Amino acid sequence: PIWRKNRKALQSAFQYKMLEEFNRVFNEVGNKLVQRFEEILGRQVDVCPYVNHTTMDIIYESILGLDFDENPEENLKFSNNIYKYMDISTERMFSIIKRSDSLFQLLPDHKRQQVCLQEIRSFTTCVVNKRMEEMKYRRDDENSDDADLGIKKKSTFLDILLERFKNEKELPYDYINEELSTILTAVNIN
């Protein structure tokens, strides 16, 4: 089955060394959250936006290798598209009319869901292309005479996924988008 092949390919993302790297990210981003809380100390505030931002920061850095604050508008748009997509999917589960694919395709929610899906795929494809370019430069640097003295650059979940396809002529964007969307969607609904 395909899931077994995928599981084996992604297994290295959950080895102890990778989890240590994720722990570093958790600590750094957690410290930012503590600093934000220190700034609002003594005031009554809703902490949900702070915790949500921290969650997104952790996910973006550990899975995609991005700093959420580096491009907040684009990253927030991506997150909002995931939320919208999941809201429509959840509504579908509880609506007899929307459950039917043929009926759902006639409804405005279908078009909204397709737009969200297209935006999600567009974002992940852009991130994949950017990451592939960075990995290419990283490989070139590792092969140069000035390579860091055995110091390995940090890897992300996306790096591991892309490493699997480094020798293929054409990158399977559909597969990579599916894997990234699955993980990012699962994270965003929690």
Secondary structure, DSSP 8 states (H G I E B T S, - for coil): -HHHHHHHHHGGGGSHHHHHHHHHHHHHHHHHHHHHHHHTTTS----HHHHHHHHHHHHIIIII---GGGSHHHHHHHHHHHHHHHHHHHHHHH-HHHHSHHHHTTSHHHHHHHHHHHHHHHHHHHHHHHHHHHHHHHHHHHHSTT--SS------HHHHHHHHTTT-SS--HHHHHHHHHHHHHHHHT-
